[in-house]
Amino acid sequence: MDYFEQTIYWLLAGSKGALNRLKIISDLEKKPMNMNELSKKTGLNYTTIQHHIDLLLENNLLVERGSKYGKVLFISSQLIEKNSLVKKLFDESVLHGEKNEQK
Protein backbone atom coordinates (compact mmCIF):
# COMPACT_ATOMS: atom_id res chain seq x y z
CA MET A 1 0.00 0.00 0.00
CA ASP A 2 1.51 3.33 -1.04
CA TYR A 3 1.49 6.54 0.99
CA PHE A 4 -1.51 8.01 -0.82
CA GLU A 5 -3.55 4.84 -0.25
CA GLN A 6 -2.65 5.02 3.45
CA THR A 7 -3.88 8.62 3.49
CA ILE A 8 -7.13 7.56 1.81
CA TYR A 9 -7.69 4.86 4.42
CA TRP A 10 -6.96 7.28 7.24
CA LEU A 11 -9.33 9.97 5.95
CA LEU A 12 -12.11 7.74 4.61
CA ALA A 13 -12.13 4.75 6.94
CA GLY A 14 -9.93 5.22 9.97
CA SER A 15 -10.91 8.53 11.53
CA LYS A 16 -13.92 10.34 12.94
CA GLY A 17 -15.83 12.07 10.17
CA ALA A 18 -14.81 9.50 7.55
CA LEU A 19 -18.39 8.86 6.50
CA ASN A 20 -19.03 12.57 5.95
CA ARG A 21 -15.91 12.75 3.79
CA LEU A 22 -17.09 9.71 1.79
CA LYS A 23 -20.44 11.44 1.30
CA ILE A 24 -18.71 14.62 0.08
CA ILE A 25 -16.51 12.70 -2.35
CA SER A 26 -19.44 10.67 -3.63
CA ASP A 27 -21.42 13.84 -4.35
CA LEU A 28 -18.45 15.54 -6.04
CA GLU A 29 -17.92 12.50 -8.26
CA LYS A 30 -21.39 13.11 -9.64
CA LYS A 31 -20.99 16.87 -10.08
CA PRO A 32 -18.36 19.47 -9.10
CA MET A 33 -19.81 21.95 -6.59
CA ASN A 34 -18.87 24.79 -4.30
CA MET A 35 -19.06 24.46 -0.51
CA ASN A 36 -22.49 26.04 -0.26
CA GLU A 37 -23.93 23.61 -2.81
CA LEU A 38 -22.27 20.71 -0.98
CA SER A 39 -23.75 21.85 2.31
CA LYS A 40 -27.24 21.82 0.81
CA LYS A 41 -26.70 18.51 -1.03
CA THR A 42 -25.26 16.62 1.96
CA GLY A 43 -27.40 18.21 4.66
CA LEU A 44 -24.26 19.07 6.64
CA ASN A 45 -23.77 22.59 7.95
CA TYR A 46 -21.35 24.88 6.13
CA THR A 47 -18.73 24.83 8.92
CA THR A 48 -18.68 21.03 8.91
CA ILE A 49 -18.28 20.99 5.12
CA GLN A 50 -15.48 23.56 5.36
CA HIS A 51 -13.60 21.44 7.93
CA HIS A 52 -13.81 18.28 5.81
CA ILE A 53 -12.96 20.11 2.58
CA ASP A 54 -9.87 21.61 4.21
CA LEU A 55 -8.67 18.11 5.17
CA LEU A 56 -9.40 16.71 1.73
CA LEU A 57 -7.64 19.59 -0.04
CA GLU A 58 -4.64 19.46 2.30
CA ASN A 59 -4.21 15.76 1.55
CA ASN A 60 -4.70 16.06 -2.24
CA LEU A 61 -7.98 14.18 -2.46
CA LEU A 62 -9.68 17.27 -3.89
CA VAL A 63 -8.65 20.29 -5.93
CA GLU A 64 -10.39 23.64 -6.23
CA ARG A 65 -10.72 26.04 -9.12
CA GLY A 66 -11.86 29.65 -9.03
CA SER A 67 -11.58 32.31 -6.37
CA LYS A 68 -13.22 33.27 -3.10
CA TYR A 69 -16.83 32.12 -2.70
CA GLY A 70 -17.02 30.91 -6.29
CA LYS A 71 -14.44 28.17 -5.78
CA VAL A 72 -15.60 24.91 -7.29
CA LEU A 73 -14.37 21.60 -5.87
CA PHE A 74 -13.28 18.66 -7.99
CA ILE A 75 -11.98 15.17 -7.30
CA SER A 76 -8.18 15.15 -7.70
CA SER A 77 -6.58 13.11 -10.47
CA GLN A 78 -4.73 11.15 -7.76
CA LEU A 79 -8.00 10.14 -6.14
CA ILE A 80 -9.55 9.27 -9.51
CA GLU A 81 -6.68 6.81 -10.00
CA LYS A 82 -7.62 5.16 -6.69
CA ASN A 83 -11.36 5.11 -7.41
CA SER A 84 -11.68 1.38 -6.79
CA LEU A 85 -10.34 1.83 -3.25
CA VAL A 86 -12.78 4.68 -2.57
CA LYS A 87 -15.68 2.57 -3.88
CA LYS A 88 -14.59 -0.32 -1.67
CA LEU A 89 -14.50 1.90 1.43
CA PHE A 90 -17.89 3.41 0.58
CA ASP A 91 -19.44 -0.02 0.04
CA GLU A 92 -17.97 -1.28 3.33
CA SER A 93 -19.33 1.73 5.23
CA VAL A 94 -22.81 1.17 3.78
CA LEU A 95 -22.68 -2.59 4.47
CA HIS A 96 -21.79 -1.95 8.10
CA GLY A 97 -24.82 0.28 8.59
CA GLU A 98 -22.79 3.45 8.91
CA LYS A 99 -24.65 5.21 6.12
CA ASN A 100 -26.87 7.15 8.51
CA GLU A 101 -24.08 8.45 10.76
CA GLN A 102 -24.41 12.20 11.26
CA LYS A 103 -21.82 14.98 11.69
Backbone bond lengths (Angstrom), bond angles and torsions (degrees), N, CA, C in turn:
res aa  C-N    CA-C-N  psi(-1)  N-CA   C-N-CA  omega(-1)  CA-C   N-CA-C  phi
1 M - - - 1.450 - - 1.530 108.16 -
2 D 1.333 116.47 125.67 1.463 119.51 -179.25 1.536 111.08 -81.60
3 Y 1.320 115.19 173.32 1.467 121.36 -175.65 1.529 112.07 -59.58
4 F 1.328 117.05 -41.42 1.455 120.03 -179.01 1.527 110.94 -66.36
5 E 1.325 117.60 -39.43 1.467 120.48 176.14 1.526 111.00 -63.18
6 Q 1.322 117.04 -38.61 1.464 120.63 176.30 1.531 110.42 -62.02
7 T 1.324 115.95 -41.09 1.468 120.62 178.23 1.520 110.34 -63.69
8 I 1.326 117.21 -41.95 1.460 121.49 177.87 1.527 109.98 -59.68
9 Y 1.321 117.12 -48.72 1.463 120.23 178.83 1.526 111.22 -58.35
10 W 1.316 116.14 -45.42 1.466 119.92 -179.37 1.527 111.47 -59.76
11 L 1.333 117.08 -47.76 1.461 121.00 -176.02 1.525 114.15 -77.45
12 L 1.332 117.67 -29.48 1.453 120.20 -172.43 1.524 114.48 -111.28
13 A 1.320 117.41 -3.71 1.463 118.65 179.47 1.530 113.01 -141.88
14 G 1.322 117.28 -28.50 1.451 119.10 -169.19 1.513 116.37 -108.08
15 S 1.313 118.93 10.94 1.462 119.01 -178.25 1.524 110.73 -140.63
16 K 1.322 114.89 160.07 1.456 120.31 177.74 1.537 108.33 -60.68
17 G 1.299 116.34 138.36 1.459 120.40 -179.51 1.520 113.45 90.73
18 A 1.332 116.85 -0.57 1.462 120.20 -177.15 1.532 111.97 -58.71
19 L 1.321 116.83 -40.27 1.459 118.92 -178.41 1.529 111.52 -65.96
20 N 1.330 116.70 -38.05 1.469 119.03 176.04 1.521 111.20 -62.90
21 R 1.328 116.47 -39.09 1.465 119.82 178.96 1.527 110.68 -68.00
22 L 1.334 117.67 -37.50 1.465 120.53 175.26 1.527 110.36 -62.31
23 K 1.309 116.28 -41.07 1.472 121.58 179.49 1.530 110.15 -62.83
24 I 1.324 116.83 -43.63 1.468 121.57 178.93 1.522 110.55 -61.78
25 I 1.330 116.27 -47.57 1.463 120.76 -179.39 1.518 110.62 -63.39
26 S 1.319 117.02 -42.86 1.458 120.68 179.37 1.528 111.00 -59.60
27 D 1.321 116.93 -43.37 1.470 120.14 179.14 1.523 111.80 -67.75
28 L 1.334 117.57 -37.77 1.464 120.49 179.82 1.524 112.03 -72.11
29 E 1.324 117.15 -25.76 1.470 119.50 174.98 1.526 110.26 -64.94
30 K 1.314 116.22 -32.57 1.458 120.34 -179.57 1.520 112.08 -77.93
31 K 1.356 115.65 -37.11 1.462 119.62 -177.25 1.529 109.70 -163.24
32 P 1.334 118.28 126.86 1.466 119.95 174.02 1.528 109.78 -60.74
33 M 1.328 116.30 141.37 1.471 121.42 -177.77 1.519 109.91 -145.40
34 N 1.337 115.07 165.74 1.463 119.43 170.13 1.534 108.07 -92.01
35 M 1.331 116.62 176.20 1.461 119.71 -175.31 1.526 112.70 -65.10
36 N 1.310 117.63 -35.98 1.454 120.17 178.84 1.533 111.03 -64.10
37 E 1.328 116.42 -44.54 1.462 120.34 177.64 1.526 111.06 -62.15
38 L 1.338 115.83 -41.20 1.466 120.17 178.47 1.518 111.40 -62.84
39 S 1.320 116.42 -40.85 1.454 120.59 178.81 1.522 110.66 -59.10
40 K 1.314 116.71 -45.13 1.465 121.20 178.87 1.531 111.21 -66.76
41 K 1.323 116.73 -43.38 1.465 121.77 -176.67 1.527 111.89 -66.09
42 T 1.339 116.94 -41.91 1.467 120.71 -175.44 1.522 113.13 -87.75
43 G 1.335 116.40 -19.81 1.460 119.54 -175.98 1.520 112.92 80.67
44 L 1.325 116.79 8.60 1.470 121.54 177.91 1.524 108.77 -93.26
45 N 1.330 116.95 147.43 1.466 117.63 -179.89 1.532 110.29 -69.60
46 Y 1.317 115.27 160.20 1.464 122.07 -173.68 1.528 111.93 -59.03
47 T 1.323 117.23 -40.85 1.473 120.92 -179.05 1.527 110.88 -64.16
48 T 1.311 116.81 -39.26 1.463 121.12 177.48 1.523 110.01 -64.56
49 I 1.322 116.55 -45.95 1.469 121.02 177.25 1.524 109.84 -57.82
50 Q 1.320 116.58 -46.69 1.465 121.47 -178.09 1.529 110.90 -59.01
51 H 1.321 117.35 -43.14 1.471 121.56 178.98 1.532 110.62 -60.30
52 H 1.321 116.53 -49.29 1.464 120.32 -177.80 1.528 111.67 -68.00
53 I 1.313 117.10 -39.04 1.467 120.64 177.78 1.522 110.42 -62.29
54 D 1.329 117.04 -43.27 1.466 120.46 177.91 1.530 111.17 -56.66
55 L 1.327 117.02 -44.42 1.471 120.61 178.27 1.528 111.78 -64.03
56 L 1.322 115.83 -42.81 1.465 119.97 -178.17 1.529 112.00 -69.05
57 L 1.328 117.12 -36.77 1.467 120.64 175.95 1.527 111.14 -68.30
58 E 1.320 115.71 -45.70 1.467 121.31 -178.17 1.530 111.74 -59.70
59 N 1.328 116.07 -30.67 1.462 120.71 -177.55 1.524 113.48 -103.82
60 N 1.335 116.58 15.95 1.473 123.83 172.62 1.521 115.27 64.86
61 L 1.328 117.27 26.32 1.453 119.77 174.16 1.524 110.61 -86.98
62 L 1.328 116.25 -24.26 1.457 122.57 177.16 1.516 110.06 -128.87
63 V 1.325 115.67 160.33 1.465 122.60 170.35 1.524 106.62 -131.27
64 E 1.326 115.64 156.86 1.461 119.53 178.03 1.517 109.84 -125.98
65 R 1.314 114.67 148.14 1.464 121.72 177.83 1.520 107.67 -129.30
66 G 1.327 116.06 144.40 1.452 120.75 179.92 1.518 110.50 105.96
67 S 1.324 115.50 -170.78 1.452 119.35 -178.22 1.525 111.01 -135.41
68 K 1.293 114.29 154.59 1.466 124.52 177.70 1.521 112.14 47.72
69 Y 1.334 116.42 -129.95 1.462 120.57 -174.45 1.522 113.21 -73.90
70 G 1.315 117.46 -12.48 1.451 121.18 179.48 1.514 113.88 -89.52
71 K 1.325 117.85 5.81 1.461 120.49 -178.59 1.517 110.07 -61.08
72 V 1.327 114.44 131.52 1.457 121.10 178.32 1.526 107.57 -108.26
73 L 1.319 115.52 138.35 1.466 122.09 -177.01 1.520 110.42 -100.33
74 F 1.326 115.07 138.97 1.457 123.19 179.64 1.523 109.21 -131.95
75 I 1.313 115.57 154.98 1.463 121.29 172.23 1.533 107.40 -70.59
76 S 1.331 117.10 135.78 1.467 120.08 -179.54 1.529 110.49 -72.31
77 S 1.316 115.75 155.89 1.469 119.88 178.04 1.524 110.35 -63.19
78 Q 1.334 117.42 -33.09 1.468 120.56 177.29 1.524 110.77 -62.08
79 L 1.326 116.27 -43.34 1.462 119.61 -179.12 1.527 110.81 -70.53
80 I 1.316 117.37 -35.82 1.467 120.60 176.94 1.528 109.85 -58.77
81 E 1.329 116.66 -39.47 1.464 120.92 178.52 1.529 112.04 -63.62
82 K 1.318 117.07 -25.76 1.472 121.87 -178.40 1.533 111.05 -105.30
83 N 1.314 116.63 24.74 1.465 121.90 -175.12 1.526 112.98 -55.55
84 S 1.318 117.55 -37.73 1.463 119.37 -178.81 1.531 111.22 -63.79
85 L 1.316 117.53 -35.05 1.460 121.29 177.26 1.530 110.57 -67.75
86 V 1.322 116.75 -43.10 1.466 120.93 178.45 1.527 109.84 -61.91
87 K 1.318 117.50 -44.56 1.470 121.42 178.82 1.529 110.47 -60.75
88 K 1.315 116.16 -41.65 1.466 120.84 179.20 1.533 110.00 -61.44
89 L 1.319 117.33 -46.36 1.465 120.65 -179.42 1.523 111.04 -65.05
90 F 1.337 117.15 -39.61 1.459 120.70 178.11 1.524 110.12 -63.90
91 D 1.323 116.79 -47.30 1.463 120.89 179.71 1.528 111.15 -60.41
92 E 1.319 117.30 -41.57 1.464 121.06 178.62 1.526 111.12 -64.56
93 S 1.318 117.89 -39.20 1.465 120.16 -179.63 1.529 110.28 -67.09
94 V 1.323 117.05 -38.35 1.465 121.03 178.45 1.527 109.93 -69.19
95 L 1.323 117.57 -42.37 1.462 121.40 -179.19 1.523 112.53 -63.93
96 H 1.319 116.61 -29.73 1.463 120.61 -179.54 1.521 112.51 -89.25
97 G 1.331 117.05 10.98 1.451 120.68 175.98 1.505 115.06 74.11
98 E 1.317 117.31 18.67 1.454 121.45 -177.56 1.520 112.03 -88.61
99 K 1.298 117.36 -1.06 1.459 121.53 -173.80 1.528 112.43 -58.52
100 N 1.306 117.82 -31.16 1.461 120.57 -175.28 1.523 113.48 -95.31
101 E 1.322 117.98 8.86 1.466 120.64 176.93 1.527 109.56 -60.21
102 Q 1.295 117.31 139.03 1.468 121.50 -179.73 1.517 109.87 -110.54
103 K 1.339 115.69 157.86 1.452 126.88 176.13 1.481 110.25 -0.06
